């Protein structure tokens, strides 16, 4: 039994194995979720919960900024070229932007959580 519910996110890493099997880069990105198994045995005290909240806020803010940029860029391109029908390259670039946004947000969350945890260990020692 996991002491920390954050550890359950590690099971999403199985989708990454599916990506390796299918040779799909987009599904392979889910391998990053195996990182969350490292938190399965961590007892979630108040400082840890605060670190998770701060990391989630950082990832959310970055996600919103990237979403705004994606919407502005896609709208500008559509208006500039006066595109009225959707073509395959538009769908591909939109999907790539979504995946990039997901990856960057997850990396921000994981990296800031690691940094806060490292600072916490330095303070406690």
C-alpha positions in Angstrom: 0.0 0.0 0.0 1.3 3.4 -0.9 1.6 6.0 1.8 1.5 8.8 -0.6 -1.2 9.2 -3.2 1.2 11.0 -5.6 2.9 7.6 -6.1 -0.2 6.3 -8.0 0.7 8.6 -10.9 3.6 6.2 -11.5 1.2 3.7 -13.1 0.7 6.1 -16.0 4.3 5.2 -17.0 2.9 1.9 -18.4 1.5 3.9 -21.3 5.2 4.8 -22.0 5.9 1.1 -22.6 3.1 1.0 -25.1 4.8 3.9 -26.8 8.1 2.0 -26.9 6.4 -1.0 -28.3 4.5 1.1 -31.0 7.7 3.2 -31.6 5.6 6.3 -30.8 7.5 9.2 -29.3 4.3 10.8 -28.1 3.3 7.8 -26.0 7.0 7.3 -24.8 6.7 10.7 -23.1 4.6 8.9 -20.4 7.7 7.2 -19.2 8.4 10.3 -17.1 5.5 9.2 -14.8 7.6 6.4 -13.4 9.4 9.1 -11.4 6.3 9.4 -9.2 6.9 5.9 -7.8 9.8 7.4 -5.8 7.2 9.2 -3.7 5.2 6.0 -2.9 6.8 5.5 0.5 7.1 9.2 1.4 4.9 10.2 4.3 3.1 13.3 3.1 3.7 15.9 5.9 2.7 19.5 5.7 6.0 20.7 4.1 5.7 18.0 1.4 2.1 19.0 0.6 3.2 22.6 0.4 6.0 21.6 -2.0 3.5 19.8 -4.2 1.2 22.8 -4.2 4.0 25.2 -5.2 5.2 22.8 -7.9 1.7 22.4 -9.3 1.2 26.2 -9.3 4.4 26.6 -11.2 3.4 24.0 -13.8 -0.1 25.5 -14.1 1.2 29.0 -14.7 3.7 27.8 -17.4 0.8 25.7 -18.9 -1.4 28.8 -19.1 1.3 30.9 -20.7 2.1 28.3 -23.3 -1.6 27.8 -24.0 -2.0 31.5 -24.6 1.0 31.6 -26.9 -0.4 28.6 -28.9 -3.8 30.2 -29.3 -2.2 33.5 -30.4 0.1 31.8 -32.9 -2.5 29.5 -34.3 -5.0 32.3 -34.7 -2.4 34.6 -36.3 -1.4 32.0 -38.8 -5.0 31.2 -39.6 -5.8 34.9 -40.1 -2.6 35.7 -42.0 -3.0 32.9 -44.5 -6.8 33.2 -44.5 -7.2 29.5 -44.0 -10.8 28.5 -44.0 -10.4 24.7 -44.1 -8.4 22.5 -41.9 -5.5 20.6 -43.5 -3.3 17.8 -42.2 -0.3 20.1 -41.4 -2.5 22.3 -39.2 -3.7 19.2 -37.3 -0.1 17.9 -37.0 1.2 21.3 -35.7 -1.7 21.6 -33.3 -1.1 18.1 -31.9 2.6 18.8 -31.6 1.9 22.0 -29.7 -0.4 20.2 -27.3 2.2 17.5 -26.7 4.9 20.0 -26.2 2.7 21.9 -23.7 2.1 18.7 -21.8 5.7 17.7 -21.7 6.9 21.1 -20.6 4.2 21.3 -17.9 5.1 17.9 -16.5 8.8 18.6 -16.6 8.2 21.9 -14.7 6.2 20.0 -12.1 8.7 17.2 -11.6 11.8 19.4 -11.7 10.4 22.0 -9.2 9.2 19.2 -6.9 12.7 17.7 -7.0 14.3 21.1 -6.3 11.9 21.8 -3.4 12.6 18.3 -2.0 16.4 18.9 -2.3 16.1 22.2 -0.5 14.0 20.5 2.2 16.7 17.9 2.8 19.4 20.6 2.9 17.4 22.5 5.6 16.7 19.4 7.7 20.4 18.2 7.7 
